[in-house]
Structure formats: structure tokens, C-alpha cells
């Protein structure tokens, strides 16, 4: 399952493989705010108002996941659109 950053139900980031990756992305672009309820408790991280992290479909441009085999080596070794011996005669 993939996750992305949403703003008011509109997907505003690429799909990431984990929620932790989305949190890192959100922090990198300045959308994570630290708030504390008291001096004794550690600060809590929240997203800026209007943003959420939700499950989504993986992006089409994503490469193969770990354990999946890429077809690129197979495709590059094929001779595409070459006339067959039968077509040449």
C-alpha cells in the first residue's frame, strides 16, 4: 500500500511506500509543526492545517518494488520490429 500527502482531499505529493517516508517529505518541505502540551511532555509532531497523510494508489511511474523483477533487461535484449525470416522470403 502506498501513502501520499493530501491537502483538503487533493493529492499534493508523489506516492511513497510508507507513512514514515511521507512524514519525512512533509518535514523537508516545512509542513510539520511541533507542538507541546506541557513543559514535561516531549513535543508532538503534527501536519500543517489542512494536510493529511492517506493511503493511495501507487504512482504509475514507480519502478518495481523489492522482489519484483524488472523487464528492462529482457526488453533491451529483444529485437523489436525486425522482419522475420518468413516475411523476408
PDB file of N, CA, C and O in Angstrom:
ATOM      1  N   UNK A   1       0.842  -1.164   0.000  1.00  0.00           N
ATOM      2  CA  UNK A   1       0.000   0.000   0.000  1.00  0.00           C
ATOM      3  C   UNK A   1       0.891   1.232   0.000  1.00  0.00           C
ATOM      4  O   UNK A   1       1.933   1.251   0.655  1.00  0.00           O
ATOM      5  N   UNK A   2       0.487   2.249  -0.726  1.00  0.00           N
ATOM      6  CA  UNK A   2       1.233   3.499  -0.806  1.00  0.00           C
ATOM      7  C   UNK A   2       0.508   4.593  -0.037  1.00  0.00           C
ATOM      8  O   UNK A   2      -0.683   4.487   0.255  1.00  0.00           O
ATOM      9  N   UNK A   3       1.253   5.650   0.285  1.00  0.00           N
ATOM     10  CA  UNK A   3       0.710   6.782   1.027  1.00  0.00           C
ATOM     11  C   UNK A   3       1.190   8.071   0.374  1.00  0.00           C
ATOM     12  O   UNK A   3       2.255   8.112  -0.242  1.00  0.00           O
ATOM     13  N   UNK A   4       0.387   9.123   0.520  1.00  0.00           N
ATOM     14  CA  UNK A   4       0.754  10.419  -0.042  1.00  0.00           C
ATOM     15  C   UNK A   4       0.242  11.525   0.862  1.00  0.00           C
ATOM     16  O   UNK A   4      -0.567  11.295   1.761  1.00  0.00           O
ATOM     17  N   UNK A   5       0.721  12.705   0.610  1.00  0.00           N
ATOM     18  CA  UNK A   5       0.293  13.897   1.315  1.00  0.00           C
ATOM     19  C   UNK A   5      -0.892  14.490   0.572  1.00  0.00           C
ATOM     20  O   UNK A   5      -0.856  14.648  -0.648  1.00  0.00           O
ATOM     21  N   UNK A   6      -1.949  14.817   1.319  1.00  0.00           N
ATOM     22  CA  UNK A   6      -3.161  15.382   0.734  1.00  0.00           C
ATOM     23  C   UNK A   6      -3.444  16.733   1.373  1.00  0.00           C
ATOM     24  O   UNK A   6      -3.156  16.951   2.549  1.00  0.00           O
ATOM     25  N   UNK A   7      -4.008  17.629   0.588  1.00  0.00           N
ATOM     26  CA  UNK A   7      -4.479  18.919   1.089  1.00  0.00           C
ATOM     27  C   UNK A   7      -5.945  19.041   0.716  1.00  0.00           C
ATOM     28  O   UNK A   7      -6.293  19.141  -0.461  1.00  0.00           O
ATOM     29  N   UNK A   8      -6.803  19.031   1.736  1.00  0.00           N
ATOM     30  CA  UNK A   8      -8.251  19.120   1.503  1.00  0.00           C
ATOM     31  C   UNK A   8      -8.712  18.086   0.468  1.00  0.00           C
ATOM     32  O   UNK A   8      -9.422  18.428  -0.477  1.00  0.00           O
ATOM     33  N   UNK A   9      -8.317  16.854   0.643  1.00  0.00           N
ATOM     34  CA  UNK A   9      -8.655  15.668  -0.166  1.00  0.00           C
ATOM     35  C   UNK A   9      -8.020  15.638  -1.557  1.00  0.00           C
ATOM     36  O   UNK A   9      -8.345  14.759  -2.355  1.00  0.00           O
ATOM     37  N   UNK A  10      -7.127  16.572  -1.866  1.00  0.00           N
ATOM     38  CA  UNK A  10      -6.427  16.567  -3.154  1.00  0.00           C
ATOM     39  C   UNK A  10      -5.001  16.090  -2.919  1.00  0.00           C
ATOM     40  O   UNK A  10      -4.297  16.626  -2.063  1.00  0.00           O
ATOM     41  N   UNK A  11      -4.572  15.079  -3.677  1.00  0.00           N
ATOM     42  CA  UNK A  11      -3.218  14.544  -3.546  1.00  0.00           C
ATOM     43  C   UNK A  11      -2.215  15.589  -4.018  1.00  0.00           C
ATOM     44  O   UNK A  11      -2.291  16.066  -5.150  1.00  0.00           O
ATOM     45  N   UNK A  12      -1.267  15.945  -3.137  1.00  0.00           N
ATOM     46  CA  UNK A  12      -0.314  17.004  -3.457  1.00  0.00           C
ATOM     47  C   UNK A  12       1.144  16.533  -3.428  1.00  0.00           C
ATOM     48  O   UNK A  12       2.059  17.354  -3.494  1.00  0.00           O
ATOM     49  N   UNK A  13       1.362  15.237  -3.332  1.00  0.00           N
ATOM     50  CA  UNK A  13       2.728  14.711  -3.367  1.00  0.00           C
ATOM     51  C   UNK A  13       2.731  13.413  -4.170  1.00  0.00           C
ATOM     52  O   UNK A  13       1.684  12.874  -4.530  1.00  0.00           O
ATOM     53  N   UNK A  14       3.911  12.944  -4.431  1.00  0.00           N
ATOM     54  CA  UNK A  14       4.040  11.634  -5.053  1.00  0.00           C
ATOM     55  C   UNK A  14       3.633  10.575  -4.040  1.00  0.00           C
ATOM     56  O   UNK A  14       3.522  10.860  -2.847  1.00  0.00           O
ATOM     57  N   UNK A  15       3.414   9.379  -4.504  1.00  0.00           N
ATOM     58  CA  UNK A  15       3.108   8.268  -3.600  1.00  0.00           C
ATOM     59  C   UNK A  15       4.413   7.740  -3.009  1.00  0.00           C
ATOM     60  O   UNK A  15       5.416   7.603  -3.709  1.00  0.00           O
ATOM     61  N   UNK A  16       4.380   7.449  -1.714  1.00  0.00           N
ATOM     62  CA  UNK A  16       5.528   6.877  -1.014  1.00  0.00           C
ATOM     63  C   UNK A  16       5.135   5.492  -0.514  1.00  0.00           C
ATOM     64  O   UNK A  16       3.949   5.197  -0.366  1.00  0.00           O
ATOM     65  N   UNK A  17       6.104   4.662  -0.259  1.00  0.00           N
ATOM     66  CA  UNK A  17       5.821   3.284   0.161  1.00  0.00           C
ATOM     67  C   UNK A  17       5.403   3.177   1.616  1.00  0.00           C
ATOM     68  O   UNK A  17       4.715   2.228   1.989  1.00  0.00           O
ATOM     69  N   UNK A  18       5.811   4.148   2.457  1.00  0.00           N
ATOM     70  CA  UNK A  18       5.462   4.095   3.876  1.00  0.00           C
ATOM     71  C   UNK A  18       5.001   5.472   4.355  1.00  0.00           C
ATOM     72  O   UNK A  18       5.303   6.495   3.741  1.00  0.00           O
ATOM     73  N   UNK A  19       4.263   5.469   5.465  1.00  0.00           N
ATOM     74  CA  UNK A  19       3.852   6.737   6.079  1.00  0.00           C
ATOM     75  C   UNK A  19       5.073   7.507   6.569  1.00  0.00           C
ATOM     76  O   UNK A  19       5.102   8.736   6.502  1.00  0.00           O
ATOM     77  N   UNK A  20       6.081   6.787   7.063  1.00  0.00           N
ATOM     78  CA  UNK A  20       7.296   7.445   7.557  1.00  0.00           C
ATOM     79  C   UNK A  20       7.970   8.259   6.444  1.00  0.00           C
ATOM     80  O   UNK A  20       8.488   9.345   6.702  1.00  0.00           O
ATOM     81  N   UNK A  21       7.968   7.747   5.223  1.00  0.00           N
ATOM     82  CA  UNK A  21       8.552   8.483   4.105  1.00  0.00           C
ATOM     83  C   UNK A  21       7.757   9.749   3.804  1.00  0.00           C
ATOM     84  O   UNK A  21       8.338  10.769   3.435  1.00  0.00           O
ATOM     85  N   UNK A  22       6.430   9.695   3.957  1.00  0.00           N
ATOM     86  CA  UNK A  22       5.602  10.880   3.732  1.00  0.00           C
ATOM     87  C   UNK A  22       5.867  11.912   4.826  1.00  0.00           C
ATOM     88  O   UNK A  22       5.962  13.105   4.539  1.00  0.00           O
ATOM     89  N   UNK A  23       5.985  11.464   6.078  1.00  0.00           N
ATOM     90  CA  UNK A  23       6.307  12.376   7.179  1.00  0.00           C
ATOM     91  C   UNK A  23       7.638  13.079   6.906  1.00  0.00           C
ATOM     92  O   UNK A  23       7.752  14.287   7.112  1.00  0.00           O
ATOM     93  N   UNK A  24       8.640  12.335   6.445  1.00  0.00           N
ATOM     94  CA  UNK A  24       9.948  12.928   6.145  1.00  0.00           C
ATOM     95  C   UNK A  24       9.810  13.966   5.039  1.00  0.00           C
ATOM     96  O   UNK A  24      10.372  15.056   5.137  1.00  0.00           O
ATOM     97  N   UNK A  25       9.064  13.633   3.988  1.00  0.00           N
ATOM     98  CA  UNK A  25       8.843  14.568   2.884  1.00  0.00           C
ATOM     99  C   UNK A  25       8.146  15.834   3.394  1.00  0.00           C
ATOM    100  O   UNK A  25       8.548  16.949   3.059  1.00  0.00           O
ATOM    101  N   UNK A  26       7.102  15.654   4.204  1.00  0.00           N
ATOM    102  CA  UNK A  26       6.364  16.792   4.754  1.00  0.00           C
ATOM    103  C   UNK A  26       7.284  17.673   5.613  1.00  0.00           C
ATOM    104  O   UNK A  26       7.203  18.900   5.554  1.00  0.00           O
ATOM    105  N   UNK A  27       8.147  17.047   6.401  1.00  0.00           N
ATOM    106  CA  UNK A  27       9.092  17.811   7.226  1.00  0.00           C
ATOM    107  C   UNK A  27      10.084  18.566   6.348  1.00  0.00           C
ATOM    108  O   UNK A  27      10.413  19.720   6.621  1.00  0.00           O
ATOM    109  N   UNK A  28      10.558  17.908   5.291  1.00  0.00           N
ATOM    110  CA  UNK A  28      11.531  18.531   4.389  1.00  0.00           C
ATOM    111  C   UNK A  28      10.966  19.782   3.713  1.00  0.00           C
ATOM    112  O   UNK A  28      11.712  20.721   3.432  1.00  0.00           O
ATOM    113  N   UNK A  29       9.658  19.804   3.451  1.00  0.00           N
ATOM    114  CA  UNK A  29       9.068  20.960   2.767  1.00  0.00           C
ATOM    115  C   UNK A  29       8.382  21.927   3.737  1.00  0.00           C
ATOM    116  O   UNK A  29       7.693  22.856   3.314  1.00  0.00           O
ATOM    117  N   UNK A  30       8.574  21.703   5.036  1.00  0.00           N
ATOM    118  CA  UNK A  30       8.106  22.650   6.031  1.00  0.00           C
ATOM    119  C   UNK A  30       6.656  22.530   6.454  1.00  0.00           C
ATOM    120  O   UNK A  30       6.066  23.510   6.907  1.00  0.00           O
ATOM    121  N   UNK A  31       6.070  21.353   6.316  1.00  0.00           N
ATOM    122  CA  UNK A  31       4.666  21.171   6.681  1.00  0.00           C
ATOM    123  C   UNK A  31       4.460  20.463   8.013  1.00  0.00           C
ATOM    124  O   UNK A  31       3.329  20.131   8.369  1.00  0.00           O
ATOM    125  N   UNK A  32       5.539  20.228   8.751  1.00  0.00           N
ATOM    126  CA  UNK A  32       5.421  19.570  10.052  1.00  0.00           C
ATOM    127  C   UNK A  32       5.667  20.606  11.143  1.00  0.00           C
ATOM    128  O   UNK A  32       6.650  21.347  11.120  1.00  0.00           O
ATOM    129  N   UNK A  33       4.753  20.631  12.088  1.00  0.00           N
ATOM    130  CA  UNK A  33       4.821  21.584  13.199  1.00  0.00           C
ATOM    131  C   UNK A  33       4.962  20.788  14.492  1.00  0.00           C
ATOM    132  O   UNK A  33       4.300  19.765  14.672  1.00  0.00           O
ATOM    133  N   UNK A  34       5.827  21.260  15.391  1.00  0.00           N
ATOM    134  CA  UNK A  34       5.962  20.618  16.699  1.00  0.00           C
ATOM    135  C   UNK A  34       5.187  21.430  17.723  1.00  0.00           C
ATOM    136  O   UNK A  34       5.389  22.637  17.861  1.00  0.00           O
ATOM    137  N   UNK A  35       4.298  20.754  18.439  1.00  0.00           N
ATOM    138  CA  UNK A  35       3.510  21.414  19.487  1.00  0.00           C
ATOM    139  C   UNK A  35       3.707  20.646  20.776  1.00  0.00           C
ATOM    140  O   UNK A  35       3.891  19.429  20.764  1.00  0.00           O
ATOM    141  N   UNK A  36       3.669  21.359  21.883  1.00  0.00           N
ATOM    142  CA  UNK A  36       3.778  20.682  23.172  1.00  0.00           C
ATOM    143  C   UNK A  36       2.625  21.126  24.060  1.00  0.00           C
ATOM    144  O   UNK A  36       2.198  22.280  24.032  1.00  0.00           O
ATOM    145  N   UNK A  37       2.137  20.183  24.842  1.00  0.00           N
ATOM    146  CA  UNK A  37       1.016  20.479  25.729  1.00  0.00           C
ATOM    147  C   UNK A  37       1.507  20.914  27.106  1.00  0.00           C
ATOM    148  O   UNK A  37       0.780  21.569  27.852  1.00  0.00           O
ATOM    149  N   UNK A  38       2.730  20.551  27.434  1.00  0.00           N
ATOM    150  CA  UNK A  38       3.304  20.980  28.713  1.00  0.00           C
ATOM    151  C   UNK A  38       4.823  20.944  28.595  1.00  0.00           C
ATOM    152  O   UNK A  38       5.379  20.399  27.642  1.00  0.00           O
ATOM    153  N   UNK A  39       5.460  21.522  29.561  1.00  0.00           N
ATOM    154  CA  UNK A  39       6.923  21.554  29.543  1.00  0.00           C
ATOM    155  C   UNK A  39       7.527  20.185  29.799  1.00  0.00           C
ATOM    156  O   UNK A  39       8.668  19.928  29.415  1.00  0.00           O
ATOM    157  N   UNK A  40       6.769  19.299  30.447  1.00  0.00           N
ATOM    158  CA  UNK A  40       7.282  17.979  30.798  1.00  0.00           C
ATOM    159  C   UNK A  40       7.191  16.985  29.649  1.00  0.00           C
ATOM    160  O   UNK A  40       8.029  16.091  29.535  1.00  0.00           O
ATOM    161  N   UNK A  41       6.177  17.133  28.796  1.00  0.00           N
ATOM    162  CA  UNK A  41       5.991  16.195  27.696  1.00  0.00           C
ATOM    163  C   UNK A  41       6.835  16.604  26.496  1.00  0.00           C
ATOM    164  O   UNK A  41       7.025  17.794  26.242  1.00  0.00           O
ATOM    165  N   UNK A  42       7.342  15.617  25.756  1.00  0.00           N
ATOM    166  CA  UNK A  42       8.087  15.961  24.547  1.00  0.00           C
ATOM    167  C   UNK A  42       7.128  16.561  23.503  1.00  0.00           C
ATOM    168  O   UNK A  42       5.934  16.264  23.524  1.00  0.00           O
ATOM    169  N   UNK A  43       7.639  17.397  22.599  1.00  0.00           N
ATOM    170  CA  UNK A  43       6.774  17.976  21.579  1.00  0.00           C
ATOM    171  C   UNK A  43       6.187  16.897  20.677  1.00  0.00           C
ATOM    172  O   UNK A  43       6.805  15.861  20.432  1.00  0.00           O
ATOM    173  N   UNK A  44       5.000  17.162  20.199  1.00  0.00           N
ATOM    174  CA  UNK A  44       4.299  16.241  19.305  1.00  0.00           C
ATOM    175  C   UNK A  44       4.320  16.835  17.899  1.00  0.00           C
ATOM    176  O   UNK A  44       4.096  18.032  17.721  1.00  0.00           O
ATOM    177  N   UNK A  45       4.590  15.997  16.907  1.00  0.00           N
ATOM    178  CA  UNK A  45       4.611  16.459  15.522  1.00  0.00           C
ATOM    179  C   UNK A  45       3.209  16.370  14.923  1.00  0.00           C
ATOM    180  O   UNK A  45       2.524  15.356  15.057  1.00  0.00           O
ATOM    181  N   UNK A  46       2.802  17.441  14.267  1.00  0.00           N
ATOM    182  CA  UNK A  46       1.528  17.427  13.545  1.00  0.00           C
ATOM    183  C   UNK A  46       1.752  18.051  12.181  1.00  0.00           C
ATOM    184  O   UNK A  46       2.718  18.783  11.963  1.00  0.00           O
ATOM    185  N   UNK A  47       0.838  17.748  11.266  1.00  0.00           N
ATOM    186  CA  UNK A  47       0.897  18.361   9.942  1.00  0.00           C
ATOM    187  C   UNK A  47       0.246  19.732   9.982  1.00  0.00           C
ATOM    188  O   UNK A  47      -0.633  19.985  10.806  1.00  0.00           O
ATOM    189  N   UNK A  48       0.673  20.605   9.103  1.00  0.00           N
ATOM    190  CA  UNK A  48       0.066  21.927   8.994  1.00  0.00           C
ATOM    191  C   UNK A  48      -1.431  21.766   8.712  1.00  0.00           C
ATOM    192  O   UNK A  48      -1.863  20.760   8.148  1.00  0.00           O
ATOM    193  N   UNK A  49      -2.203  22.759   9.108  1.00  0.00           N
ATOM    194  CA  UNK A  49      -3.652  22.732   8.955  1.00  0.00           C
ATOM    195  C   UNK A  49      -4.046  22.459   7.504  1.00  0.00           C
ATOM    196  O   UNK A  49      -3.529  23.071   6.570  1.00  0.00           O
ATOM    197  N   UNK A  50      -4.978  21.521   7.348  1.00  0.00           N
ATOM    198  CA  UNK A  50      -5.487  21.187   6.015  1.00  0.00           C
ATOM    199  C   UNK A  50      -4.770  20.042   5.329  1.00  0.00           C
ATOM    200  O   UNK A  50      -5.191  19.605   4.259  1.00  0.00           O
ATOM    201  N   UNK A  51      -3.683  19.544   5.931  1.00  0.00           N
ATOM    202  CA  UNK A  51      -2.919  18.454   5.317  1.00  0.00           C
ATOM    203  C   UNK A  51      -3.141  17.151   6.066  1.00  0.00           C
ATOM    204  O   UNK A  51      -3.277  17.136   7.290  1.00  0.00           O
ATOM    205  N   UNK A  52      -3.176  16.055   5.311  1.00  0.00           N
ATOM    206  CA  UNK A  52      -3.299  14.717   5.889  1.00  0.00           C
ATOM    207  C   UNK A  52      -2.392  13.764   5.131  1.00  0.00           C
ATOM    208  O   UNK A  52      -1.943  14.053   4.022  1.00  0.00           O
ATOM    209  N   UNK A  53      -2.136  12.631   5.748  1.00  0.00           N
ATOM    210  CA  UNK A  53      -1.419  11.540   5.079  1.00  0.00           C
ATOM    211  C   UNK A  53      -2.422  10.411   4.955  1.00  0.00           C
ATOM    212  O   UNK A  53      -2.940   9.917   5.956  1.00  0.00           O
ATOM    213  N   UNK A  54      -2.696  10.002   3.721  1.00  0.00           N
ATOM    214  CA  UNK A  54      -3.696   8.973   3.465  1.00  0.00           C
ATOM    215  C   UNK A  54      -3.152   7.924   2.508  1.00  0.00           C
ATOM    216  O   UNK A  54      -2.201   8.166   1.765  1.00  0.00           O
ATOM    217  N   UNK A  55      -3.778   6.756   2.545  1.00  0.00           N
ATOM    218  CA  UNK A  55      -3.437   5.687   1.605  1.00  0.00           C
ATOM    219  C   UNK A  55      -3.861   6.112   0.205  1.00  0.00           C
ATOM    220  O   UNK A  55      -4.841   6.836   0.033  1.00  0.00           O
ATOM    221  N   UNK A  56      -3.116   5.654  -0.781  1.00  0.00           N
ATOM    222  CA  UNK A  56      -3.437   5.984  -2.174  1.00  0.00           C
ATOM    223  C   UNK A  56      -2.894   4.883  -3.082  1.00  0.00           C
ATOM    224  O   UNK A  56      -2.169   3.992  -2.640  1.00  0.00           O
ATOM    225  N   UNK A  57      -3.255   4.964  -4.334  1.00  0.00           N
ATOM    226  CA  UNK A  57      -2.719   4.037  -5.333  1.00  0.00           C
ATOM    227  C   UNK A  57      -1.266   4.416  -5.607  1.00  0.00           C
ATOM    228  O   UNK A  57      -0.920   5.597  -5.552  1.00  0.00           O
ATOM    229  N   UNK A  58      -0.414   3.442  -5.901  1.00  0.00           N
ATOM    230  CA  UNK A  58       0.970   3.779  -6.239  1.00  0.00           C
ATOM    231  C   UNK A  58       1.012   4.586  -7.532  1.00  0.00           C
ATOM    232  O   UNK A  58       0.158   4.424  -8.404  1.00  0.00           O
ATOM    233  N   UNK A  59       2.008   5.454  -7.646  1.00  0.00           N
ATOM    234  CA  UNK A  59       2.185   6.214  -8.878  1.00  0.00           C
ATOM    235  C   UNK A  59       2.565   5.265 -10.001  1.00  0.00           C
ATOM    236  O   UNK A  59       3.298   4.301  -9.780  1.00  0.00           O
ATOM    237  N   UNK A  60       2.077   5.530 -11.192  1.00  0.00           N
ATOM    238  CA  UNK A  60       2.337   4.662 -12.348  1.00  0.00           C
ATOM    239  C   UNK A  60       3.821   4.636 -12.676  1.00  0.00           C
ATOM    240  O   UNK A  60       4.339   3.599 -13.091  1.00  0.00           O
ATOM    241  N   UNK A  61       4.507   5.739 -12.502  1.00  0.00           N
ATOM    242  CA  UNK A  61       5.923   5.829 -12.860  1.00  0.00           C
ATOM    243  C   UNK A  61       6.836   5.130 -11.863  1.00  0.00           C
ATOM    244  O   UNK A  61       8.044   5.050 -12.088  1.00  0.00           O
ATOM    245  N   UNK A  62       6.275   4.618 -10.751  1.00  0.00           N
ATOM    246  CA  UNK A  62       7.115   3.927  -9.773  1.00  0.00           C
ATOM    247  C   UNK A  62       7.758   2.710 -10.413  1.00  0.00           C
ATOM    248  O   UNK A  62       7.126   1.996 -11.193  1.00  0.00           O
ATOM    249  N   UNK A  63       9.005   2.482 -10.081  1.00  0.00           N
ATOM    250  CA  UNK A  63       9.708   1.307 -10.578  1.00  0.00           C
ATOM    251  C   UNK A  63       9.259   0.068  -9.835  1.00  0.00           C
ATOM    252  O   UNK A  63       8.376   0.144  -8.981  1.00  0.00           O
ATOM    253  N   UNK A  64       9.845  -1.062 -10.142  1.00  0.00           N
ATOM    254  CA  UNK A  64       9.462  -2.294  -9.463  1.00  0.00           C
ATOM    255  C   UNK A  64       9.806  -2.237  -7.988  1.00  0.00           C
ATOM    256  O   UNK A  64      10.797  -1.621  -7.598  1.00  0.00           O
ATOM    257  N   UNK A  65       8.998  -2.873  -7.180  1.00  0.00           N
ATOM    258  CA  UNK A  65       9.269  -2.920  -5.754  1.00  0.00           C
ATOM    259  C   UNK A  65      10.286  -4.015  -5.471  1.00  0.00           C
ATOM    260  O   UNK A  65      10.611  -4.811  -6.352  1.00  0.00           O
ATOM    261  N   UNK A  66      10.782  -4.052  -4.255  1.00  0.00           N
ATOM    262  CA  UNK A  66      11.745  -5.068  -3.870  1.00  0.00           C
ATOM    263  C   UNK A  66      11.116  -6.442  -4.096  1.00  0.00           C
ATOM    264  O   UNK A  66       9.983  -6.686  -3.680  1.00  0.00           O
ATOM    265  N   UNK A  67      11.836  -7.315  -4.738  1.00  0.00           N
ATOM    266  CA  UNK A  67      11.325  -8.650  -5.006  1.00  0.00           C
ATOM    267  C   UNK A  67      10.677  -8.774  -6.377  1.00  0.00           C
ATOM    268  O   UNK A  67      10.485  -9.886  -6.868  1.00  0.00           O
ATOM    269  N   UNK A  68      10.336  -7.655  -7.001  1.00  0.00           N
ATOM    270  CA  UNK A  68       9.791  -7.723  -8.342  1.00  0.00           C
ATOM    271  C   UNK A  68      10.943  -7.618  -9.322  1.00  0.00           C
ATOM    272  O   UNK A  68      11.928  -6.922  -9.077  1.00  0.00           O
ATOM    273  N   UNK A  69      10.804  -8.312 -10.423  1.00  0.00           N
ATOM    274  CA  UNK A  69      11.861  -8.323 -11.412  1.00  0.00           C
ATOM    275  C   UNK A  69      11.570  -7.285 -12.485  1.00  0.00           C
ATOM    276  O   UNK A  69      10.440  -7.184 -12.962  1.00  0.00           O
ATOM    277  N   UNK A  70      12.561  -6.530 -12.860  1.00  0.00           N
ATOM    278  CA  UNK A  70      12.409  -5.530 -13.901  1.00  0.00           C
ATOM    279  C   UNK A  70      12.446  -6.201 -15.265  1.00  0.00           C
ATOM    280  O   UNK A  70      13.226  -7.129 -15.484  1.00  0.00           O
ATOM    281  N   UNK A  71      11.613  -5.739 -16.174  1.00  0.00           N
ATOM    282  CA  UNK A  71      11.600  -6.273 -17.535  1.00  0.00           C
ATOM    283  C   UNK A  71      12.580  -5.535 -18.442  1.00  0.00           C
ATOM    284  O   UNK A  71      12.745  -5.921 -19.599  1.00  0.00           O
ATOM    285  N   UNK A  72      13.226  -4.495 -17.954  1.00  0.00           N
ATOM    286  CA  UNK A  72      14.121  -3.707 -18.785  1.00  0.00           C
ATOM    287  C   UNK A  72      15.223  -4.547 -19.435  1.00  0.00           C
ATOM    288  O   UNK A  72      15.450  -4.398 -20.636  1.00  0.00           O
ATOM    289  N   UNK A  73      15.931  -5.439 -18.687  1.00  0.00           N
ATOM    290  CA  UNK A  73      16.969  -6.235 -19.357  1.00  0.00           C
ATOM    291  C   UNK A  73      16.398  -7.141 -20.436  1.00  0.00           C
ATOM    292  O   UNK A  73      17.040  -7.354 -21.465  1.00  0.00           O
ATOM    293  N   UNK A  74      15.219  -7.670 -20.221  1.00  0.00           N
ATOM    294  CA  UNK A  74      14.593  -8.545 -21.206  1.00  0.00           C
ATOM    295  C   UNK A  74      14.208  -7.741 -22.431  1.00  0.00           C
ATOM    296  O   UNK A  74      14.428  -8.178 -23.561  1.00  0.00           O
ATOM    297  N   UNK A  75      13.633  -6.563 -22.214  1.00  0.00           N
ATOM    298  CA  UNK A  75      13.186  -5.736 -23.326  1.00  0.00           C
ATOM    299  C   UNK A  75      14.356  -5.248 -24.170  1.00  0.00           C
ATOM    300  O   UNK A  75      14.234  -5.176 -25.393  1.00  0.00           O
ATOM    301  N   UNK A  76      15.475  -4.915 -23.557  1.00  0.00           N
ATOM    302  CA  UNK A  76      16.608  -4.406 -24.325  1.00  0.00           C
ATOM    303  C   UNK A  76      17.280  -5.510 -25.123  1.00  0.00           C
ATOM    304  O   UNK A  76      17.954  -5.230 -26.115  1.00  0.00           O
ATOM    305  N   UNK A  77      17.111  -6.744 -24.715  1.00  0.00           N
ATOM    306  CA  UNK A  77      17.746  -7.829 -25.457  1.00  0.00           C
ATOM    307  C   UNK A  77      16.880  -8.320 -26.607  1.00  0.00           C
ATOM    308  O   UNK A  77      17.348  -9.113 -27.423  1.00  0.00           O
ATOM    309  N   UNK A  78      15.642  -7.877 -26.696  1.00  0.00           N
ATOM    310  CA  UNK A  78      14.750  -8.270 -27.791  1.00  0.00           C
ATOM    311  C   UNK A  78      14.983  -7.403 -29.000  1.00  0.00           C
ATOM    312  O   UNK A  78      15.307  -6.222 -28.877  1.00  0.00           O
ATOM    313  N   UNK A  79      14.821  -7.979 -30.153  1.00  0.00           N
ATOM    314  CA  UNK A  79      14.887  -7.217 -31.392  1.00  0.00           C
ATOM    315  C   UNK A  79      13.452  -6.939 -31.813  1.00  0.00           C
ATOM    316  O   UNK A  79      12.770  -7.811 -32.351  1.00  0.00           O
ATOM    317  N   UNK A  80      13.009  -5.731 -31.565  1.00  0.00           N
ATOM    318  CA  UNK A  80      11.637  -5.373 -31.882  1.00  0.00           C
ATOM    319  C   UNK A  80      11.529  -4.859 -33.298  1.00  0.00           C
ATOM    320  O   UNK A  80      12.443  -4.206 -33.802  1.00  0.00           O
ATOM    321  N   UNK A  81      10.412  -5.151 -33.942  1.00  0.00           N
ATOM    322  CA  UNK A  81      10.100  -4.690 -35.290  1.00  0.00           C
ATOM    323  C   UNK A  81      11.112  -5.167 -36.328  1.00  0.00           C
ATOM    324  O   UNK A  81      11.313  -4.490 -37.336  1.00  0.00           O
ATOM    325  N   UNK A  82      11.736  -6.285 -36.113  1.00  0.00           N
ATOM    326  CA  UNK A  82      12.631  -6.867 -37.088  1.00  0.00           C
ATOM    327  C   UNK A  82      11.830  -7.808 -37.991  1.00  0.00           C
ATOM    328  O   UNK A  82      11.027  -8.588 -37.479  1.00  0.00           O
ATOM    329  N   UNK A  83      12.014  -7.767 -39.295  1.00  0.00           N
ATOM    330  CA  UNK A  83      11.267  -8.676 -40.168  1.00  0.00           C
ATOM    331  C   UNK A  83      11.693 -10.119 -39.875  1.00  0.00           C
ATOM    332  O   UNK A  83      12.866 -10.416 -39.652  1.00  0.00           O
ATOM    333  N   UNK A  84      10.706 -10.985 -39.886  1.00  0.00           N
ATOM    334  CA  UNK A  84      11.004 -12.394 -39.662  1.00  0.00           C
ATOM    335  C   UNK A  84      11.554 -13.018 -40.927  1.00  0.00           C
ATOM    336  O   UNK A  84      11.457 -12.432 -42.005  1.00  0.00           O
ATOM    337  N   UNK A  85      12.134 -14.213 -40.802  1.00  0.00           N
ATOM    338  CA  UNK A  85      12.680 -14.917 -41.969  1.00  0.00           C
ATOM    339  C   UNK A  85      11.576 -15.228 -42.959  1.00  0.00           C
ATOM    340  O   UNK A  85      11.799 -15.166 -44.168  1.00  0.00           O
ATOM    341  N   UNK A  86      10.390 -15.562 -42.473  1.00  0.00           N
ATOM    342  CA  UNK A  86       9.267 -15.875 -43.361  1.00  0.00           C
ATOM    343  C   UNK A  86       8.822 -14.644 -44.141  1.00  0.00           C
ATOM    344  O   UNK A  86       8.431 -14.759 -45.303  1.00  0.00           O
ATOM    345  N   UNK A  87       8.877 -13.466 -43.517  1.00  0.00           N
ATOM    346  CA  UNK A  87       8.459 -12.229 -44.197  1.00  0.00           C
ATOM    347  C   UNK A  87       9.486 -11.806 -45.230  1.00  0.00           C
ATOM    348  O   UNK A  87       9.137 -11.125 -46.195  1.00  0.00           O
ATOM    349  N   UNK A  88      10.729 -12.187 -45.056  1.00  0.00           N
ATOM    350  CA  UNK A  88      11.780 -11.799 -45.976  1.00  0.00           C
ATOM    351  C   UNK A  88      11.745 -12.603 -47.264  1.00  0.00           C
ATOM    352  O   UNK A  88      12.292 -12.159 -48.274  1.00  0.00           O
ATOM    353  N   UNK A  89      11.115 -13.780 -47.260  1.00  0.00           N
ATOM    354  CA  UNK A  89      11.137 -14.607 -48.469  1.00  0.00           C
ATOM    355  C   UNK A  89       9.998 -14.319 -49.403  1.00  0.00           C
ATOM    356  O   UNK A  89       9.893 -14.942 -50.459  1.00  0.00           O
TER     357      UNK A  89
END
